Amino acid sequence: MLKELSHIGVKTWDLEKSMAFYIDRLGGEVVRDVFSVDGKARYIYAEIAQCIVELIPAESENDQGVEHTAFLLLDKSLDETFERCVAAGAGVDVAPRTAYSGVGRLCFMTEPSGLRIEVVEREEHLRKDFAGKGWIRNYLYNQLPMPEGAKDTIFRIFRDGMGMEQRGDDLVFGADTLKYRENAEPEFVLQAKDEETLNRLAEGAEVVPDDGEGIVLLSPEGVRVRIVL
Protein backbone atom coordinates (compact mmCIF):
# COMPACT_ATOMS: atom_id res chain seq x y z
CA MET A 1 0.00 0.00 0.00
CA LEU A 2 1.27 3.46 -0.92
CA LYS A 3 2.11 5.68 2.07
CA GLU A 4 3.47 8.93 0.62
CA LEU A 5 5.44 10.73 -2.05
CA SER A 6 8.81 10.19 -0.38
CA HIS A 7 11.06 12.60 -2.28
CA ILE A 8 12.05 14.26 -5.55
CA GLY A 9 15.52 13.35 -6.80
CA VAL A 10 17.44 16.27 -8.35
CA LYS A 11 20.88 15.94 -9.95
CA THR A 12 23.22 18.82 -9.18
CA TRP A 13 26.69 19.75 -10.44
CA ASP A 14 27.27 22.20 -7.57
CA LEU A 15 26.02 20.83 -4.26
CA GLU A 16 26.81 24.01 -2.33
CA LYS A 17 24.79 26.21 -4.71
CA SER A 18 21.87 23.79 -4.57
CA MET A 19 21.96 23.68 -0.76
CA ALA A 20 22.02 27.49 -0.67
CA PHE A 21 18.85 27.54 -2.78
CA TYR A 22 16.78 24.83 -1.09
CA ILE A 23 17.99 25.35 2.48
CA ASP A 24 19.11 28.98 2.84
CA ARG A 25 16.70 30.66 0.41
CA LEU A 26 13.62 28.40 0.71
CA GLY A 27 14.18 27.60 4.39
CA GLY A 28 14.52 23.83 4.02
CA GLU A 29 15.76 21.46 6.74
CA VAL A 30 18.39 18.77 6.17
CA VAL A 31 16.79 15.46 7.22
CA ARG A 32 19.54 13.19 5.91
CA ASP A 33 23.18 13.74 4.90
CA VAL A 34 24.85 10.53 3.70
CA PHE A 35 27.67 9.26 1.51
CA SER A 36 27.60 6.43 -1.01
CA VAL A 37 28.93 3.05 0.06
CA ASP A 38 32.31 3.83 -1.57
CA GLY A 39 32.41 7.23 0.16
CA LYS A 40 32.82 9.17 -3.10
CA ALA A 41 29.35 10.74 -3.48
CA ARG A 42 27.39 12.82 -0.98
CA TYR A 43 23.58 12.86 -0.94
CA ILE A 44 21.59 15.57 0.84
CA TYR A 45 17.87 15.25 1.63
CA ALA A 46 16.27 18.64 2.32
CA GLU A 47 12.68 18.99 3.46
CA ILE A 48 10.66 22.07 2.57
CA ALA A 49 7.27 21.81 4.29
CA GLN A 50 7.06 18.04 3.61
CA CYS A 51 8.45 18.32 0.08
CA ILE A 52 11.75 16.46 0.23
CA VAL A 53 14.40 17.15 -2.39
CA GLU A 54 17.20 14.59 -2.70
CA LEU A 55 20.33 16.26 -4.09
CA ILE A 56 22.25 13.76 -6.22
CA PRO A 57 25.76 14.34 -7.66
CA ALA A 58 25.60 14.97 -11.42
CA GLU A 59 28.26 13.64 -13.77
CA SER A 60 28.49 16.93 -15.67
CA GLU A 61 27.06 20.44 -15.69
CA ASN A 62 24.74 19.36 -18.53
CA ASP A 63 23.45 16.42 -16.49
CA GLN A 64 21.30 18.39 -14.02
CA GLY A 65 17.62 18.57 -13.12
CA VAL A 66 14.85 16.32 -11.84
CA GLU A 67 16.03 12.70 -12.03
CA HIS A 68 13.16 10.81 -10.39
CA THR A 69 10.13 10.99 -8.12
CA ALA A 70 10.05 8.45 -5.28
CA PHE A 71 7.07 6.91 -3.52
CA LEU A 72 7.20 5.04 -0.20
CA LEU A 73 5.18 1.89 0.45
CA LEU A 74 3.57 1.31 3.82
CA ASP A 75 3.96 -2.47 3.64
CA LYS A 76 6.01 -5.14 1.86
CA SER A 77 4.16 -4.92 -1.46
CA LEU A 78 7.00 -3.82 -3.75
CA ASP A 79 6.84 -6.84 -6.06
CA GLU A 80 3.07 -6.61 -6.49
CA THR A 81 3.19 -2.84 -7.06
CA PHE A 82 5.95 -3.24 -9.62
CA GLU A 83 4.03 -5.95 -11.49
CA ARG A 84 0.83 -3.88 -11.56
CA CYS A 85 2.66 -0.78 -12.85
CA VAL A 86 4.44 -2.72 -15.61
CA ALA A 87 1.14 -4.38 -16.60
CA ALA A 88 -0.38 -0.88 -16.79
CA GLY A 89 2.35 0.28 -19.21
CA ALA A 90 5.34 1.44 -17.14
CA GLY A 91 8.80 0.89 -18.56
CA VAL A 92 11.30 -1.07 -16.44
CA ASP A 93 14.55 0.60 -15.40
CA VAL A 94 15.49 -1.43 -12.30
CA ALA A 95 13.51 -4.48 -11.19
CA PRO A 96 12.87 -4.91 -7.43
CA ARG A 97 16.15 -5.30 -5.58
CA THR A 98 17.88 -4.42 -2.31
CA ALA A 99 18.28 -0.65 -1.97
CA TYR A 100 21.69 0.80 -2.79
CA SER A 101 22.07 1.80 0.87
CA GLY A 102 21.37 -1.79 1.93
CA VAL A 103 18.25 -0.65 3.83
CA GLY A 104 14.96 -1.88 2.36
CA ARG A 105 14.17 -2.57 -1.31
CA LEU A 106 13.38 -0.46 -4.36
CA CYS A 107 12.59 -0.46 -8.06
CA PHE A 108 12.69 2.15 -10.84
CA MET A 109 10.23 2.56 -13.71
CA THR A 110 9.32 5.21 -16.29
CA GLU A 111 6.00 6.54 -17.58
CA PRO A 112 5.28 8.03 -21.05
CA SER A 113 6.18 11.63 -20.16
CA GLY A 114 9.69 10.45 -19.28
CA LEU A 115 9.23 10.73 -15.52
CA ARG A 116 11.39 8.20 -13.69
CA ILE A 117 9.49 6.62 -10.80
CA GLU A 118 11.18 5.08 -7.77
CA VAL A 119 9.14 2.89 -5.44
CA VAL A 120 10.70 2.23 -2.03
CA GLU A 121 9.83 -0.52 0.44
CA ARG A 122 11.17 0.20 3.94
CA GLU A 123 9.99 1.21 7.40
CA GLU A 124 11.91 4.50 7.52
CA HIS A 125 10.31 7.54 5.95
CA LEU A 126 12.04 10.89 5.54
CA ARG A 127 9.21 13.39 5.73
CA LYS A 128 8.82 15.10 9.10
CA ASP A 129 6.40 17.71 10.38
CA PHE A 130 8.18 20.85 9.17
CA ALA A 131 5.10 22.32 7.50
CA GLY A 132 4.73 26.01 8.33
CA LYS A 133 7.99 26.26 10.31
CA GLY A 134 9.99 28.02 7.61
CA TRP A 135 9.14 30.59 4.96
CA ILE A 136 7.08 28.00 3.10
CA ARG A 137 3.67 27.18 4.60
CA ASN A 138 2.89 24.05 2.56
CA TYR A 139 3.99 21.79 -0.26
CA LEU A 140 1.03 21.77 -2.67
CA TYR A 141 1.67 19.56 -5.73
CA ASN A 142 3.91 18.51 -8.61
CA GLN A 143 2.94 19.71 -12.09
CA LEU A 144 4.00 17.36 -14.89
CA PRO A 145 3.73 17.41 -18.69
CA MET A 146 1.23 15.07 -20.32
CA PRO A 147 2.28 14.11 -23.86
CA GLU A 148 -0.50 13.87 -26.42
CA GLY A 149 -2.10 10.43 -26.43
CA ALA A 150 -0.36 9.32 -23.20
CA LYS A 151 -3.08 10.14 -20.67
CA ASP A 152 -4.65 6.68 -20.45
CA THR A 153 -1.32 4.93 -19.87
CA ILE A 154 -0.10 7.48 -17.33
CA PHE A 155 -3.28 7.27 -15.30
CA ARG A 156 -3.37 3.47 -15.43
CA ILE A 157 0.15 3.33 -13.99
CA PHE A 158 -0.60 5.61 -11.05
CA ARG A 159 -4.23 4.62 -10.53
CA ASP A 160 -4.17 0.87 -11.12
CA GLY A 161 -0.49 0.30 -10.38
CA MET A 162 0.20 2.67 -7.47
CA GLY A 163 -3.33 3.00 -6.06
CA MET A 164 -3.69 6.79 -6.45
CA GLU A 165 -7.12 8.36 -6.90
CA GLN A 166 -7.88 9.99 -10.27
CA ARG A 167 -9.68 13.34 -10.11
CA GLY A 168 -9.93 14.73 -13.61
CA ASP A 169 -6.35 15.30 -14.72
CA ASP A 170 -5.06 15.08 -11.14
CA LEU A 171 -3.76 12.05 -9.27
CA VAL A 172 -4.21 12.18 -5.50
CA PHE A 173 -3.03 10.11 -2.56
CA GLY A 174 -3.61 11.62 0.87
CA ALA A 175 -1.97 15.06 0.89
CA ASP A 176 0.06 14.37 -2.28
CA THR A 177 -1.06 15.47 -5.73
CA LEU A 178 0.37 15.06 -9.22
CA LYS A 179 -1.19 17.44 -11.75
CA TYR A 180 -0.74 16.41 -15.40
CA ARG A 181 -1.24 19.16 -17.97
CA GLU A 182 -0.64 19.16 -21.74
CA ASN A 183 2.25 21.42 -22.84
CA ALA A 184 3.06 22.21 -19.20
CA GLU A 185 6.53 22.82 -17.84
CA PRO A 186 7.42 20.40 -15.01
CA GLU A 187 7.60 22.16 -11.66
CA PHE A 188 6.77 21.68 -8.03
CA VAL A 189 4.51 24.14 -6.25
CA LEU A 190 4.93 25.57 -2.75
CA GLN A 191 2.82 27.99 -0.71
CA ALA A 192 4.51 30.98 0.94
CA LYS A 193 3.50 32.15 4.40
CA ASP A 194 2.42 35.60 3.21
CA GLU A 195 2.90 38.20 0.46
CA GLU A 196 5.90 39.75 2.20
CA THR A 197 7.60 36.37 2.25
CA LEU A 198 6.76 35.79 -1.41
CA ASN A 199 8.36 39.10 -2.39
CA ARG A 200 11.41 38.43 -0.24
CA LEU A 201 11.95 35.02 -1.86
CA ALA A 202 11.96 36.69 -5.28
CA GLU A 203 14.66 39.23 -4.32
CA GLY A 204 17.99 38.38 -5.91
CA ALA A 205 16.71 35.07 -7.31
CA GLU A 206 16.40 34.01 -10.92
CA VAL A 207 12.69 34.51 -11.53
CA VAL A 208 11.16 32.97 -14.66
CA PRO A 209 8.81 35.31 -16.58
CA ASP A 210 5.39 33.73 -16.12
CA ASP A 211 1.75 34.82 -16.42
CA GLY A 212 0.52 32.24 -13.94
CA GLU A 213 -0.07 32.41 -10.22
CA GLY A 214 2.71 33.51 -7.85
CA ILE A 215 6.34 33.46 -8.97
CA VAL A 216 8.49 30.78 -10.59
CA LEU A 217 12.06 30.52 -9.30
CA LEU A 218 14.71 28.62 -11.22
CA SER A 219 16.99 26.53 -9.03
CA PRO A 220 20.74 26.21 -9.79
CA GLU A 221 19.99 22.89 -11.57
CA GLY A 222 17.25 24.44 -13.71
CA VAL A 223 14.31 23.06 -11.71
CA ARG A 224 11.18 25.24 -11.74
CA VAL A 225 9.81 26.00 -8.28
CA ARG A 226 6.48 27.87 -8.29
CA ILE A 227 5.63 29.72 -5.09
CA VAL A 228 2.08 30.93 -4.52
CA LEU A 229 0.12 32.54 -1.68
C-alpha positions in Angstrom: 0.0 0.0 0.0 1.3 3.5 -0.9 2.1 5.7 2.1 3.5 8.9 0.6 5.4 10.7 -2.1 8.8 10.2 -0.4 11.1 12.6 -2.3 12.1 14.3 -5.6 15.5 13.3 -6.8 17.4 16.3 -8.3 20.9 15.9 -10.0 23.2 18.8 -9.2 26.7 19.7 -10.4 27.3 22.2 -7.6 26.0 20.8 -4.3 26.8 24.0 -2.3 24.8 26.2 -4.7 21.9 23.8 -4.6 22.0 23.7 -0.8 22.0 27.5 -0.7 18.8 27.5 -2.8 16.8 24.8 -1.1 18.0 25.4 2.5 19.1 29.0 2.8 16.7 30.7 0.4 13.6 28.4 0.7 14.2 27.6 4.4 14.5 23.8 4.0 15.8 21.5 6.7 18.4 18.8 6.2 16.8 15.5 7.2 19.5 13.2 5.9 23.2 13.7 4.9 24.9 10.5 3.7 27.7 9.3 1.5 27.6 6.4 -1.0 28.9 3.1 0.1 32.3 3.8 -1.6 32.4 7.2 0.2 32.8 9.2 -3.1 29.4 10.7 -3.5 27.4 12.8 -1.0 23.6 12.9 -0.9 21.6 15.6 0.8 17.9 15.2 1.6 16.3 18.6 2.3 12.7 19.0 3.5 10.7 22.1 2.6 7.3 21.8 4.3 7.1 18.0 3.6 8.4 18.3 0.1 11.8 16.5 0.2 14.4 17.2 -2.4 17.2 14.6 -2.7 20.3 16.3 -4.1 22.3 13.8 -6.2 25.8 14.3 -7.7 25.6 15.0 -11.4 28.3 13.6 -13.8 28.5 16.9 -15.7 27.1 20.4 -15.7 24.7 19.4 -18.5 23.4 16.4 -16.5 21.3 18.4 -14.0 17.6 18.6 -13.1 14.9 16.3 -11.8 16.0 12.7 -12.0 13.2 10.8 -10.4 10.1 11.0 -8.1 10.1 8.4 -5.3 7.1 6.9 -3.5 7.2 5.0 -0.2 5.2 1.9 0.4 3.6 1.3 3.8 4.0 -2.5 3.6 6.0 -5.1 1.9 4.2 -4.9 -1.5 7.0 -3.8 -3.8 6.8 -6.8 -6.1 3.1 -6.6 -6.5 3.2 -2.8 -7.1 6.0 -3.2 -9.6 4.0 -6.0 -11.5 0.8 -3.9 -11.6 2.7 -0.8 -12.8 4.4 -2.7 -15.6 1.1 -4.4 -16.6 -0.4 -0.9 -16.8 2.3 0.3 -19.2 5.3 1.4 -17.1 8.8 0.9 -18.6 11.3 -1.1 -16.4 14.6 0.6 -15.4 15.5 -1.4 -12.3 13.5 -4.5 -11.2 12.9 -4.9 -7.4 16.1 -5.3 -5.6 17.9 -4.4 -2.3 18.3 -0.6 -2.0 21.7 0.8 -2.8 22.1 1.8 0.9 21.4 -1.8 1.9 18.2 -0.6 3.8 15.0 -1.9 2.4 14.2 -2.6 -1.3 13.4 -0.5 -4.4 12.6 -0.5 -8.1 12.7 2.1 -10.8 10.2 2.6 -13.7 9.3 5.2 -16.3 6.0 6.5 -17.6 5.3 8.0 -21.0 6.2 11.6 -20.2 9.7 10.5 -19.3 9.2 10.7 -15.5 11.4 8.2 -13.7 9.5 6.6 -10.8 11.2 5.1 -7.8 9.1 2.9 -5.4 10.7 2.2 -2.0 9.8 -0.5 0.4 11.2 0.2 3.9 10.0 1.2 7.4 11.9 4.5 7.5 10.3 7.5 5.9 12.0 10.9 5.5 9.2 13.4 5.7 8.8 15.1 9.1 6.4 17.7 10.4 8.2 20.8 9.2 5.1 22.3 7.5 4.7 26.0 8.3 8.0 26.3 10.3 10.0 28.0 7.6 9.1 30.6 5.0 7.1 28.0 3.1 3.7 27.2 4.6 2.9 24.0 2.6 4.0 21.8 -0.3 1.0 21.8 -2.7 1.7 19.6 -5.7 3.9 18.5 -8.6 2.9 19.7 -12.1 4.0 17.4 -14.9 3.7 17.4 -18.7 1.2 15.1 -20.3 2.3 14.1 -23.9 -0.5 13.9 -26.4 -2.1 10.4 -26.4 -0.4 9.3 -23.2 -3.1 10.1 -20.7 -4.7 6.7 -20.4 -1.3 4.9 -19.9 -0.1 7.5 -17.3 -3.3 7.3 -15.3 -3.4 3.5 -15.4 0.1 3.3 -14.0 -0.6 5.6 -11.1 -4.2 4.6 -10.5 -4.2 0.9 -11.1 -0.5 0.3 -10.4 0.2 2.7 -7.5 -3.3 3.0 -6.1 -3.7 6.8 -6.5 -7.1 8.4 -6.9 -7.9 10.0 -10.3 -9.7 13.3 -10.1 -9.9 14.7 -13.6 -6.3 15.3 -14.7 -5.1 15.1 -11.1 -3.8 12.1 -9.3 -4.2 12.2 -5.5 -3.0 10.1 -2.6 -3.6 11.6 0.9 -2.0 15.1 0.9 0.1 14.4 -2.3 -1.1 15.5 -5.7 0.4 15.1 -9.2 -1.2 17.4 -11.8 -0.7 16.4 -15.4 -1.2 19.2 -18.0 -0.6 19.2 -21.7 2.2 21.4 -22.8 3.1 22.2 -19.2 6.5 22.8 -17.8 7.4 20.4 -15.0 7.6 22.2 -11.7 6.8 21.7 -8.0 4.5 24.1 -6.3 4.9 25.6 -2.8 2.8 28.0 -0.7 4.5 31.0 0.9 3.5 32.2 4.4 2.4 35.6 3.2 2.9 38.2 0.5 5.9 39.8 2.2 7.6 36.4 2.3 6.8 35.8 -1.4 8.4 39.1 -2.4 11.4 38.4 -0.2 12.0 35.0 -1.9 12.0 36.7 -5.3 14.7 39.2 -4.3 18.0 38.4 -5.9 16.7 35.1 -7.3 16.4 34.0 -10.9 12.7 34.5 -11.5 11.2 33.0 -14.7 8.8 35.3 -16.6 5.4 33.7 -16.1 1.7 34.8 -16.4 0.5 32.2 -13.9 -0.1 32.4 -10.2 2.7 33.5 -7.9 6.3 33.5 -9.0 8.5 30.8 -10.6 12.1 30.5 -9.3 14.7 28.6 -11.2 17.0 26.5 -9.0 20.7 26.2 -9.8 20.0 22.9 -11.6 17.3 24.4 -13.7 14.3 23.1 -11.7 11.2 25.2 -11.7 9.8 26.0 -8.3 6.5 27.9 -8.3 5.6 29.7 -5.1 2.1 30.9 -4.5 0.1 32.5 -1.7 
